[in-house]
Amino acid sequence: MRRRVLILGLAAALECVAEVRYFNAADAPVPVGEVVAVEARAAAGNGRFGQWQLTWPGAEISFAFSSLNSVDGVDHPKATLTVNGSEFVCPDGVDTSGEPNSIAIEWADSLATILIGHRTLKAAATLALPHPTDTVRVSSSAKPFDLIDMIIETNPNSFRRLVSDLSAEQLAQGKRWEYLDRETDPKTATSGGQYILSQIGNDLYYLDGALTNRDSWAPGMLKGRLTPTNFKGYFKLSWFDATGRELSGENYAEINEDLGIMKLTFPALGASMRFHD
């Protein structure tokens, strides 16, 4: 059995597991995390005309076919995909009789590949396209129109979702915690940094000190979240490791105001870190 070691900070060595959400609403909320794929399946129009689109801020992807625009004089509607004003001819396998087609957008780095088809998806275009951050909308001017389903896949470990809009002045006004020491089992965890944090309300924001993935962390990114319990000074803890992954398990924090010490404990890892004010 392969043993995995987590990095307290923590940089997990676990595989990245995407979160997939299914919708059948025209306006689908985007789950937390960076969107890595969107797929919608819909039927619109009839054998003469059909049209539907996916939109979100900065992106409009429209599929259309019309019998007034035939292919090489053959009585078969020409199907096109228009992305932010640029038109692409759809590959073979697109239905133009009013049956359902699927449109999928898959991101790799800064580029998105757009695929379309009735039964099998084929690539129609690859270009720069912004990731959805709020909602994805599916609409059509054609009748009838049937949105069958929509799938939004996110990477829950993306650093993007941890970025806040807090200014340097706001971070400076928070309670400052500086790394003091740690206790770890080298078989399950090791240090990912000597962190300096700013506590604003119940949120812990990164200021400095990352060693693992240092270039991925910037002041103002969310590092942890405290949820108060019925016991004074004890909190449930959400903690984002050095890879941006939210650690699972029943983690908790203790804050001793008299001593000026905050202790973060990760029982499943047999690890803890202490910070001083």
C-alpha positions as CSV (number, residue, x, y, z in Angstrom):
1,M,0.0,0.0,0.0
2,R,1.4,3.4,-1.0
3,R,1.8,5.7,2.0
4,R,0.9,9.4,1.5
5,V,2.4,12.2,3.5
6,L,0.5,15.4,4.0
7,I,2.4,18.7,4.4
8,L,1.2,20.8,7.3
9,G,0.5,24.0,5.8
10,L,-0.7,21.6,4.6
11,A,0.3,20.3,1.1
12,A,-1.7,17.2,0.5
13,A,-0.3,14.5,-1.7
14,L,-3.8,13.2,-2.5
15,E,-5.2,13.2,-6.0
16,C,-7.3,16.2,-7.1
17,V,-10.9,15.2,-7.1
18,A,-13.2,17.4,-9.1
19,E,-16.6,18.4,-7.9
20,V,-19.4,17.8,-10.4
21,R,-22.9,19.4,-10.1
22,Y,-25.9,18.6,-12.2
23,F,-28.6,21.2,-13.1
24,N,-31.8,21.4,-15.2
25,A,-32.4,25.1,-14.6
26,A,-31.8,27.9,-17.1
27,D,-29.6,29.8,-14.7
28,A,-27.2,27.4,-12.9
29,P,-25.1,28.7,-10.0
30,V,-21.4,28.0,-10.2
31,P,-20.1,25.8,-7.3
32,V,-17.2,26.9,-5.2
33,G,-13.9,26.4,-7.1
34,E,-12.5,27.1,-10.5
35,V,-14.7,25.8,-13.3
36,V,-12.8,23.3,-15.4
37,A,-15.7,22.1,-17.6
38,V,-19.3,23.0,-18.5
39,E,-21.7,20.8,-20.5
40,A,-25.3,21.5,-21.5
41,R,-27.7,19.3,-23.5
42,A,-30.7,20.9,-25.1
43,A,-33.1,20.6,-28.0
44,A,-34.3,23.7,-29.8
45,G,-36.3,24.3,-33.0
46,N,-37.2,21.9,-35.8
47,G,-35.9,20.6,-39.1
48,R,-35.8,24.1,-40.6
49,F,-34.4,26.3,-37.8
50,G,-32.8,25.9,-34.4
51,Q,-30.8,28.0,-32.0
52,W,-29.6,28.0,-28.3
53,Q,-26.7,29.4,-26.4
54,L,-24.7,29.3,-23.2
55,T,-23.7,32.6,-21.7
56,W,-21.8,34.0,-18.7
57,P,-19.9,37.3,-18.2
58,G,-17.3,37.5,-21.0
59,A,-18.6,34.5,-23.0
60,E,-21.5,33.8,-25.4
61,I,-21.5,30.4,-27.2
62,S,-24.3,30.0,-29.6
63,F,-25.3,27.0,-31.7
64,A,-27.6,27.5,-34.7
65,F,-28.8,25.8,-37.9
66,S,-31.1,26.9,-40.6
67,S,-32.5,25.4,-43.8
68,L,-32.0,28.7,-45.5
69,N,-28.2,28.1,-45.3
70,S,-27.6,24.7,-46.8
71,V,-24.4,22.8,-47.3
72,D,-23.1,22.5,-50.9
73,G,-26.6,22.9,-52.3
74,V,-27.8,19.8,-50.4
75,D,-31.0,20.1,-48.5
76,H,-29.3,19.8,-45.2
77,P,-29.1,22.8,-42.8
78,K,-25.7,24.2,-42.1
79,A,-24.8,24.1,-38.4
80,T,-22.6,26.8,-36.9
81,L,-21.1,27.6,-33.5
82,T,-20.5,31.2,-32.7
83,V,-18.2,32.1,-29.9
84,N,-18.0,35.8,-28.9
85,G,-18.7,36.8,-32.5
86,S,-16.3,34.3,-34.2
87,E,-18.2,31.7,-36.3
88,F,-17.1,28.0,-36.6
89,V,-18.7,25.3,-38.8
90,C,-19.9,22.4,-36.6
91,P,-18.2,19.1,-37.1
92,D,-20.1,16.0,-38.3
93,G,-22.5,14.4,-35.8
94,V,-24.6,17.5,-35.0
95,D,-28.4,17.0,-35.2
96,T,-30.3,19.5,-37.3
97,S,-33.8,18.1,-36.9
98,G,-34.6,19.4,-33.5
99,E,-33.2,16.5,-31.5
100,P,-30.9,17.2,-28.6
101,N,-27.3,18.3,-29.0
102,S,-24.6,18.7,-26.3
103,I,-22.1,21.6,-26.0
104,A,-19.2,21.1,-23.7
105,I,-16.4,23.6,-22.8
106,E,-13.2,22.2,-21.2
107,W,-10.4,24.4,-19.9
108,A,-6.7,23.6,-19.9
109,D,-4.6,26.5,-18.6
110,S,-6.0,29.6,-20.3
111,L,-7.5,28.0,-23.3
112,A,-11.0,26.4,-23.7
113,T,-11.9,23.7,-26.1
114,I,-15.5,23.7,-27.2
115,L,-17.1,20.4,-28.3
116,I,-20.5,19.7,-29.8
117,G,-22.5,16.8,-31.0
118,H,-25.7,14.7,-30.8
119,R,-24.3,11.4,-29.6
120,T,-20.6,11.9,-29.7
121,L,-18.8,15.2,-28.9
122,K,-16.3,16.5,-31.4
123,A,-14.0,19.6,-31.0
124,A,-15.2,22.6,-32.9
125,A,-12.9,25.4,-31.6
126,T,-10.1,26.1,-29.1
127,L,-9.6,29.6,-27.9
128,A,-9.2,31.8,-24.9
129,L,-12.4,32.1,-22.8
130,P,-13.0,33.3,-19.3
131,H,-14.1,30.8,-16.6
132,P,-17.6,31.2,-15.3
133,T,-17.6,32.7,-11.7
134,D,-21.3,33.3,-10.9
135,T,-23.9,31.6,-13.1
136,V,-24.1,29.9,-16.4
137,R,-27.3,30.7,-18.4
138,V,-28.8,28.6,-21.2
139,S,-31.4,30.3,-23.4
140,S,-33.1,30.1,-26.8
141,S,-35.3,32.2,-29.1
142,A,-36.4,29.0,-30.9
143,K,-39.6,27.1,-30.2
144,P,-39.9,24.5,-28.9
145,F,-36.9,24.6,-26.5
146,D,-36.0,21.9,-24.0
147,L,-33.0,22.2,-21.6
148,I,-32.3,18.6,-20.7
149,D,-29.5,19.0,-18.3
150,M,-26.3,20.9,-17.5
151,I,-23.1,19.8,-15.8
152,I,-20.6,22.1,-14.1
153,E,-17.3,20.6,-13.0
154,T,-15.0,22.5,-10.7
155,N,-11.6,22.0,-9.2
156,P,-12.1,22.5,-5.5
157,N,-8.3,22.9,-5.0
158,S,-7.9,26.0,-7.1
159,F,-6.2,28.8,-5.4
160,R,-8.4,31.3,-7.3
161,R,-11.3,30.8,-4.9
162,L,-9.2,31.7,-1.9
163,V,-8.4,35.2,-3.2
164,S,-10.1,38.0,-1.3
165,D,-10.5,41.7,-2.1
166,L,-9.1,42.8,1.2
167,S,-6.7,45.7,1.1
168,A,-3.3,45.8,2.9
169,E,-4.8,48.3,5.3
170,Q,-7.7,46.0,6.1
171,L,-5.3,43.1,6.6
172,A,-3.1,45.2,8.9
173,Q,-6.2,45.9,11.1
174,G,-6.8,42.2,11.8
175,K,-5.4,40.3,14.7
176,R,-1.9,39.2,13.8
177,W,-0.8,35.6,14.5
178,E,2.8,34.5,13.9
179,Y,4.0,30.9,13.7
180,L,5.4,29.6,17.0
181,D,6.0,25.8,16.7
182,R,4.4,22.6,15.6
183,E,4.0,18.9,16.5
184,T,3.8,16.5,13.6
185,D,4.2,12.8,12.9
186,P,6.7,12.6,10.1
187,K,4.8,9.5,8.7
188,T,1.7,11.6,8.0
189,A,2.6,15.3,8.0
190,T,5.4,17.8,7.6
191,S,5.6,21.6,7.6
192,G,4.7,23.6,4.6
193,G,5.6,27.0,6.1
194,Q,6.0,29.2,9.1
195,Y,2.8,31.2,8.5
196,I,1.9,34.7,9.5
197,L,-1.9,35.2,9.6
198,S,-4.4,38.0,9.9
199,Q,-7.6,37.2,11.8
200,I,-10.6,39.3,10.7
201,G,-13.7,38.1,12.4
202,N,-13.6,34.3,12.2
203,D,-11.5,34.2,9.0
204,L,-7.8,33.6,8.9
205,Y,-6.0,35.3,6.0
206,Y,-2.5,34.5,4.8
207,L,0.1,37.3,5.1
208,D,3.5,35.5,4.7
209,G,5.6,32.5,5.5
210,A,4.7,29.9,2.9
211,L,7.6,27.6,1.9
212,T,5.6,25.0,-0.1
213,N,3.9,26.5,-3.2
214,R,5.1,29.9,-2.0
215,D,4.5,31.5,-5.4
216,S,0.8,30.5,-5.2
217,W,0.1,32.3,-2.0
218,A,-0.4,36.1,-1.7
219,P,-1.4,38.3,1.2
220,G,-5.2,38.3,1.6
221,M,-5.8,34.8,0.5
222,L,-8.1,32.8,2.8
223,K,-6.1,30.2,4.9
224,G,-8.6,29.1,7.4
225,R,-12.0,29.7,9.0
226,L,-13.1,29.4,12.6
227,T,-16.6,28.3,13.5
228,P,-17.5,29.1,17.2
229,T,-18.7,26.3,19.5
230,N,-20.5,26.4,22.8
231,F,-17.2,26.3,24.6
232,K,-15.3,29.6,25.0
233,G,-12.0,29.7,23.1
234,Y,-12.8,26.5,21.1
235,F,-13.6,26.5,17.4
236,K,-14.2,24.1,14.6
237,L,-11.6,24.7,11.9
238,S,-11.6,24.8,8.2
239,W,-8.0,24.9,6.9
240,F,-6.6,25.2,3.4
241,D,-3.4,23.3,2.8
242,A,-0.4,24.5,0.8
243,T,-2.0,23.1,-2.4
244,G,-5.3,25.0,-1.7
245,R,-7.1,21.9,-0.7
246,E,-9.5,22.1,2.2
247,L,-8.5,19.5,4.7
248,S,-11.1,16.9,5.7
249,G,-11.6,15.7,9.2
250,E,-12.8,17.1,12.5
251,N,-10.1,19.8,12.9
252,Y,-10.3,22.4,15.6
253,A,-8.7,25.5,17.0
254,E,-8.1,26.7,20.6
255,I,-7.4,30.4,21.3
256,N,-6.0,31.4,24.7
257,E,-6.4,35.1,24.9
258,D,-4.5,35.4,28.2
259,L,-1.4,33.7,26.8
260,G,-1.9,35.1,23.3
261,I,-1.7,31.6,21.8
262,M,-3.7,30.0,19.0
263,K,-3.4,26.2,18.5
264,L,-4.6,24.5,15.4
265,T,-5.1,20.7,15.7
266,F,-5.5,18.1,13.0
267,P,-6.4,14.9,14.8
268,A,-6.5,12.6,11.7
269,L,-2.9,13.6,10.9
270,G,-1.6,13.6,14.5
271,A,-0.4,17.1,13.9
272,S,-0.8,20.6,15.4
273,M,0.6,24.1,14.9
274,R,0.8,27.0,17.4
275,F,0.8,30.7,16.7
276,H,1.5,33.7,19.0
277,D,0.0,37.2,18.8
